[in-house]
């Protein structure tokens, strides 16, 4: 019986790790998109001047 109780905990930990990794990846992509947007705006302002 104790072995059966341990298996769901391991699955839950894997799910939590996967969600955390996905969250980190989304955060990194969001930062990259914002950075690109700001860089493109700066380039656009330089061309207008």
SEKOL-434136 format. One record per residue (C-alpha): x, y, z; residue in one letter; chain. Coordinates in steps of 0.5 Angstrom, whole numbers. Layout:
px = X | py = Y | pz = Z | r = A | c = A
...
***
This chain:
px = 0 | py = 0 | pz = 0 | r = X | c = A
px = 5 | py = 5 | pz = 2 | r = X | c = A
px = 8 | py = 4 | pz = -5 | r = X | c = A
px = 2 | py = 6 | pz = -9 | r = X | c = A
px = 1 | py = 13 | pz = -5 | r = X | c = A
px = 8 | py = 15 | pz = -7 | r = X | c = A
px = 7 | py = 14 | pz = -14 | r = X | c = A
px = 2 | py = 20 | pz = -15 | r = X | c = A
px = 6 | py = 24 | pz = -11 | r = X | c = A
px = 12 | py = 23 | pz = -16 | r = X | c = A
px = 7 | py = 25 | pz = -22 | r = X | c = A
px = 5 | py = 31 | pz = -18 | r = X | c = A
px = 12 | py = 33 | pz = -18 | r = X | c = A
px = 13 | py = 32 | pz = -25 | r = X | c = A
px = 7 | py = 36 | pz = -27 | r = X | c = A
px = 9 | py = 42 | pz = -22 | r = X | c = A
px = 16 | py = 42 | pz = -25 | r = X | c = A
px = 14 | py = 42 | pz = -32 | r = X | c = A
px = 9 | py = 47 | pz = -31 | r = X | c = A
px = 15 | py = 51 | pz = -28 | r = X | c = A
px = 19 | py = 50 | pz = -34 | r = X | c = A
px = 14 | py = 52 | pz = -39 | r = X | c = A
px = 12 | py = 58 | pz = -34 | r = X | c = A
px = 20 | py = 60 | pz = -35 | r = X | c = A
px = 20 | py = 59 | pz = -42 | r = X | c = A
px = 14 | py = 64 | pz = -43 | r = X | c = A
px = 17 | py = 69 | pz = -39 | r = X | c = A
px = 23 | py = 69 | pz = -43 | r = X | c = A
px = 19 | py = 69 | pz = -49 | r = X | c = A
px = 15 | py = 75 | pz = -47 | r = X | c = A
px = 22 | py = 79 | pz = -45 | r = X | c = A
px = 25 | py = 77 | pz = -51 | r = X | c = A
px = 19 | py = 80 | pz = -55 | r = X | c = A
px = 18 | py = 86 | pz = -51 | r = X | c = A
px = 26 | py = 87 | pz = -52 | r = X | c = A
px = 25 | py = 87 | pz = -59 | r = X | c = A
px = 19 | py = 91 | pz = -59 | r = X | c = A
px = 23 | py = 97 | pz = -55 | r = X | c = A
px = 29 | py = 96 | pz = -60 | r = X | c = A
px = 25 | py = 97 | pz = -66 | r = X | c = A
px = 22 | py = 103 | pz = -63 | r = X | c = A
px = 28 | py = 106 | pz = -62 | r = X | c = A
px = 31 | py = 104 | pz = -69 | r = X | c = A
px = 24 | py = 107 | pz = -72 | r = X | c = A
px = 25 | py = 114 | pz = -68 | r = X | c = A
px = 33 | py = 114 | pz = -71 | r = X | c = A
px = 30 | py = 114 | pz = -78 | r = X | c = A
px = 25 | py = 119 | pz = -77 | r = X | c = A
px = 30 | py = 124 | pz = -74 | r = X | c = A
***
